[in-house]
Amino acid sequence: MRTLLLQIHLYAGLLCSSYLVIFGISSLNYNHHFGEAISGDESHWERQLSLRAFEQDRDRAFASRARMEMSDQFESALRGRIV
């Protein structure tokens, strides 16, 4: 009985470890894009932003998003849930 459990544990561990190795490699590739060539088509933008002092961080976030003309599709949902 003990050798059977040992064999099951050994092969289950080998199966799980191969999954973890494949998962780790694919996660690194997803985050760092090893296989793709870097092109000059990337766009970066910067914008100076000055805001007045706010009492709550939530109000500062909404004001900064409005100043940068970012989408506010979730604003009503956030205002209703965050207290």
Buried (B, 14 or more C-beta within 10 A) or exposed (E): EEEEEEEEEEEEEEEEEEEEEEEEEEEEEEEEEEEEEEEEEEEEEEEEEEEEEEEEEEEBBBBEEEEEEEEEEEEEEEEEEEE
